[in-house]
Amino acid sequence: TLTDLRDNQVYKTVTIGTQTWMADNLNYSMDGSMCGGSSKDCATYGRLYNWNAAQSACPDGWHLATLDEWNSFICMLDNGNCISYETGLRKEVSNSGQNNTAINAIRTVGKWSKNSESTNTAGFSAVPAGFGTDPNATAGYTDWNIFWADGHCGNNDVGCHIQLTDTQF
């Protein structure tokens, strides 16, 4: 486990290959963060962070995963099937759809409405927390989750992200 000393919240962690990941969504309240539905939902789904907040939201000693770290993570879980990057931008990733071994291995069983093949065998416990970019906008829980990745994509001022849905990674 990891205890965030800023607010004493405790998070599960999981080691996959040589990497240790948080197995709970971060729930640290700060400017640029929001709950996707109501404040009580933060306990289940964690908080959503815009790009500026995401860059400094991680607890001491932790960081946003890079695209290369995400790629290693996916390769390890999907028997060497690695991420395919968009031409030149390295922004979105896609793979083989609902039957993707890595997707099923990290999704929490019973939380994803369109895919009954979730196994969470990796213990990563991904939930469909949705997305949010503006703390003043309404963000909601959907059948997908977006994880920020450290670095910039192409000419964007916003960081890269890994999109997890019921049909693709």
N, C-alpha and C positions, 0 to 999 in steps of 0.2 A: 504494500500500500504506500501511498504518498500522502503526507499531511501538508496542506498549503498553510504555511505559517502566517499568511496575511489575514486569514479568517478562520483558521483551524478546521476547515472542511477536509474530510478524508476521502481519497479516491483510490479505487482499485487500479492496479497496474498488471500488465501481462508482458512476458518476454516472448518474442517471436524471432527465431533465429538468434542473432546477436543484438537485437534492438529491444529496448524496453519502452512500452507505450502506455499511456493512460487508458484504462479500460472503462472509464466513466467520462462523460462530457464535463468539461470544466464549468463551474458554477460560481465564478468569482465576479462579483458585481463591480462595475466600473463604468465610466463614461464610454459610450459606444457599445454597450452591451444591453441585451434585452431578453426578456422571457418571450417565448414564441406565442403563448396564449395568455395565461394569467400568471401571476407571481408564484402560485403553487406549482405550476408546471415546471419551474426551474429545478425543483427537487428531483423530478423524474428525468427530464431531458437536458438539463444543464442550461446555460445561457448561450445566446447567439451573439456573435461579435462582428462588428464591421471591420474592414481591413485595418484601419488605424488602431483600433482597440486590440485586435488579434496580435499585432506586432509586439505588444507589451503585456498581454494577458497571462502568459505562462508563469507558473510559479518559479521561484529561484532554482536554478539548475536544470530547467526544462526549456524547450524551444519548439517553435513550429517545425514540423518535419519538412525537409526539403523534398523536391520531386524525386531526387535520387533515393532518398530514404523510403519514400512511398513505393518506388519501383522495386526496391529490394524486398519490402514487405509483401507486395503482391507476388513477386517471383517466388518467394519462399512458400506462400500459401497456395499458389496455383501451379505447382510442379514445374516451375521454370517458364511459365507463360507470363511474360512481362508486359508492362504498360506500353501501349502504342500512343505516342504523342502526336498532337495535331501538327501539321507541317509548319515548322519554324517557331510556333508559338509555345509549344509545350504547356498548353493551358488545360485542356480537358483530356480525360482518358476514357477509353472505351475498350471493351473486351467482348467476350462471347455471349453476353446476355444472361438470362435467368439461371442457366445451368453453370455459371461461372463458379468454380470451386472456391476462389478467394472471397467472392461476395458472400456466398453462403456460410463460409467459415467465420466471418466476422459479424454477421447480423444476428441480433438477439431474436431468439425463437418467440413467435407469437406477437411481435410488434409490427411486422411488415405485412400489410394486408394483401398484396398481390402475389406474394411468393411464399409458398408453403415449404420451400426447400431450405430455408434458413436453418443452420445447425449451431452456429456460434462455437464450433469446435476449437477455434483459436482463442476463445475467451475475451475477444476484443469488445464485445457487447454493443455494437453499433445499433442505435435506435433512430427512427425516422424523425429527427429533431427539426427538420425544415431548414430555413435559411433566414437571414436578416442582414440588411446592409445599412439601414437607417434607424437609429433608436427611436425616432418619432413616428416610424411607419408601423403598420400592423404586420407582424410576421406570424406564421402559423405552422403547425405540424402537418407534414405531408407524408407522402410515401418516398421521401428521399432525405438525404442529409448532405451537406457540403462541408468539407474539411478544408481549411486554409492550408496552403503550402508555402513555405518560405521562398521568397524570390519573386521576381517580376516576370510576366509573360509578354513577350513581344514589346510593343510600345505602350502597353497598359500602365497606368499609374497604380493600379490595384494588383495585388498579388495573385498568384496562381491558386487554383483550388482543385480538389479531388471531389468529384460528384458521385455519390452512392445513391442509386435508385433501385426500384424493383426490377429493372431490366438491364441496367448497365453499370459499370464502374468507371 
